[in-house]
């Protein structure tokens, strides 16, 4: 069975119903064009101020967005990667959590975002993701009919050791649902995604948020599907839409056999006390 992957690009806001409806319409359209694996962006259910996110978060078994997407996957008979939802944990903290759903509507896997976006940008933008979410601690791989999927979310993209670890553990495809800021997206989005693909020999699938969210948050868009050589197979622009690409997993084997860097990792020491030589030459 061939893999036809679709990235859904959205401008999610503070209305859970509107976001679910908008995502569902694009998923259905992608399915009509033959997509059998659809990837949704980070914060697909809700993207609003921190207080709104906390108020509308729900436990997994009662989360309206998750229930709707499970039903949608079963109705359309396709795989869905729910980029992320604000999910209430048993300790009442919130997780920024990604879910993988199979065509029966069953949950296959879940992943809590590990790296929190706590930054102060030079233009004055400031973000404190850890004010609302508890960081995850466990990397995640999941089996699909086409190969092994590694799950990551947005800011994780800046930590290449995570991607290399996923690839060395078997990942052939890595999802990067995101809500990149316009500032960081223009500067780094394309180069980071292409670099992660090349370094790991994986397909990288990065559905993104775009546009103006509730008048105060602006995201970059440009959802991408990148092959293991770093070639961009499909790219959205800066408005809600979907893009599709056919993925040939044989390209993973070819990329890794021609440049077998995953096999060439070597242990080394760090720090002056561990033998690094400082030289002026």
N, C-alpha and C positions, 0 to 999 in steps of 0.2 A: 504493500500500500504506500503510495507516494505521500509525502508530507507537503501540504499546501498551508503555509502559515500566514496568519493575518495579524497585523498590529492595529489595534483600535486607538485612535487619538481623540481625546475629549477635552472639554473645558468644564470640569466638574465644579459645582458650586455648593452652597449650603443646604440645598434641597435634596434629600435622599431619593425621593420619588422621581424627581426630574433627572437625576443622574442615572438611576437604574433604567428608566425609560429610554434615555438617550443612548446609553451603552447597548441596551437590548436591540434597538433599531439597527445600529451599526453592525452588531454581531450577526443579526439575521441577514443583512445585506451581504456581508462577507461570506456567510454560509451559502447564499444564493450563487456566489461566484466560485464555489468549490472549496472554500477553506474548510479544513477538517481539524485545525488547531488554532484557536483564537486567543490572543494575548491582550489583556486589558492593562491600563496604566496604574501607577501608584495612586492611592486616594480615589479610586474609581467610585466609591460609594458616596464620598463626602470630601469636599475641600473648602474649609471655612476657617474662621478664627479658632484658636485653641479651645475656647469655651464651648463653642458649637460642637467641635469634634468630641469633646468629653461628654457633653450632654446627650448626644445622639449615638454614642458607642453602645454596643450591646454584646452580651456573651455570644459565643459561636453558635450555640444551638438555637438562639433567638434572633440572630442577626438577619434583618430583612433582606439586605443586599445579598448575603451569602445564600439564603434560601431561594431567592429569585434567580440567581445565576446557576444554582444547581438544577432548578427546574428548566431553565433555558437550555443548558447543556443536554439534558435528557430529551427535551422536545425536539431539538435540532439534531441530536445525535453526533455531537462533536466534543472535542476536548477544549476546556477553557482554563486559562491561567488568569485568575483574579489577581490583578497586580498587587493591590493591598487594600485592606480595610482596617478601620480603627476597631479593634476587638477588645472587649473587657475581659481581663484575665481573672483567674480565681482569687487572686490577692487584691482585686479591684484596680490594679494598674492597667494601662492600655498597652496593647501590642500593635505595632504596624505590621500586619500579617498578610502574607501572600498565600493563596490557596490554589491547588491544582485539582480540577474536577474532570472526571472521565465522562464518556458519552452516556453512561447510565445515570448520571447525576450524583455519583458517589465521590466523596473526598478521597483523593489518592495521597496527598501530601500537603504539608503546610510549612511555612518558613517565617520566622520573626526577624525583621530587619536588625542586623547586628550593629551597624555603624550609624550613630545619630548625627544629624546635620546641625551641629552647634557652631556657627561661624559668624564672623563680622566682616562683611565685604568692604573693600576700599570706598565704594560709592555710598556707604552708610546703611545698606541693607543688613539686617541682623536677624538671625534665625536660631531658635533654641528648641530643637526637636525633643530633646530630653526633658523639657518642661511638661510634655504631654505623654511621652511614650517610655516604656521600659525596653532597654536594648535586649535583643536576642543574644543567645550564646552558642547556638548550634547551627552549623552549616547543613545544607540539605541537598540531597540527590533524590530523583524519582524516576522510575521506569515508565517509558511510554512505548507504543508499538514501533516507533522509529529509532529510538535510542535513549540514552540517559540524559535527563534534564537536570541542570543545576539551577537552583533558585537564588536570586539576589534581588536587591531593591536599591535603586537610585544611588545614594551616596556611597554604597558599597563599591561602586564602580571605581572609586579612587584608591582602592586597596587591592593591588594586583595579586598579592599573596593568596587572597581568598579565591580568586579565579583560577590561579595555578593549582591550588589544592583541589578544587572541584574537578578540574581537568585530569589531574593525576589520579583522582579517585574514580574516574570513569565518565565524567560529563562530556557529552558531544554537542550539546546545545545548552546555552546559558541564557536565562531570561533576566532582563534588567528593566522592569517597569519603573517609571520615573516621573518626577515632577521637577525637573531642573529649572532653576531660575533663568531668566533671559540673559542675565549677566554672565553666569557661569556656562550656560549653554553655548552662547556665541563663542566663548573663549575655548571651551574644552570638549564639548559633547561628542563631536565627530571623531576627534583624534583619540579620545579615551576608548570609545567603543571599538574603533578599528584596531587599536593597540591590544585590547583584551582579546579580540578575535585572533589576531596574529600570534600573540604570546601563547595562547592555549590551543590553537588549532580547532577551535569550536565555532559553530554558528552562534551569533549573538543576536537576540531578538529583544528590541527595546521600545515598547509602547510608551508613549509620553503624554503628559498633560500639556495643554497649550493655551495661550491667550490670557484674558483678564478674568480673574476669579474674585468675585465679591468686591471689586474695585480697589483691592489692596495688594493682591498677589498676582504676579505675572510670570507665566512659565513659557518655556522655549519651544515646545513642540518638536518637530523634526524626528518623529518616530522612525527608527531604522531597523532594517534586517541586514546583517553583515555576514559574509561567508568566511570560512577559516583562513582565507588569504588576505582578509581585510577589505575585500571588494564589497561595496554597498549594492545590495540586490534590490532594495526598495526603500524609498524615503518619502515621508509626508512633509508638508510645509508647516504652516502656522495656524491651521484652523481644524475643527473637528472633521474627521474622515477616517478611512482605513486604507492600508496598503497591504498587498499580498505578494508573496514570493514562493516559488517551488524550491524546496530544499533537497539536495541530493547528499545524503549522509556519507556517500563514498568520498566526497571531498574532504571529510575529516581525516579519513585514513591516508589520503594522498598528501594532505598538508603535513601530517605528522611523520610520514615516511620520508618526505623530501627534506624537511627541516625538523629533525627529531629532538628538539630542545627539551621536551619533557623527559626524555631519557638521559639527557646530559647534565641534569642537576648534580651539583657536587656540594658536599658539606664544606664549610669554611668558618673561620673564626672572625669575630669582630671586636673592636676595641683595642686600644694601644696595648693593654695588658695581655691581649690575646695574640699579639704578634703582628699587628699592622705596622708597616714601616712608613714613617713620615719622612719625606724627602723633598728637598728644594729643587731637585733636578727636573 
